[in-house]
């Protein structure tokens, strides 16, 4: 498992830094989407709803890549490559509220009727940073 450099942890914990998440479609082509990123207990997490493209692509063991750019300095960023370690619905509603508080200072306001949230944990295999 690769480690996030300590002097870049602010991008994961404190700043409202969006991540560009790259997943692979079934035909092998890349798909990229901006996401909120969680970092709890040294684990990278993404929360999404079942049925979305990224949720379908993020099966356990699937490769992913993230780029997280410092919102205050676009030349400072972290790249993470890894694999999906675990996908779970357990605690996913509370998790999206925690992320929403980080990014929007309030509970998640975009819930849809019948929507089921999932947490995807990412096991970093390579990390590089610049800036």
Secondary structure, DSSP 8 states (H G I E B T S, - for coil): -----GGGTHHHHTS---EEEEEE-TTS-EEEEEE--EEETTEEEEEEETTSHHHHH--TT-EEEEEEEETTEEEEEEEEEEEEEEEE-TTHHHHHHHHHHHHHSSS-----TT--EEEEEEEEEEEEEE-
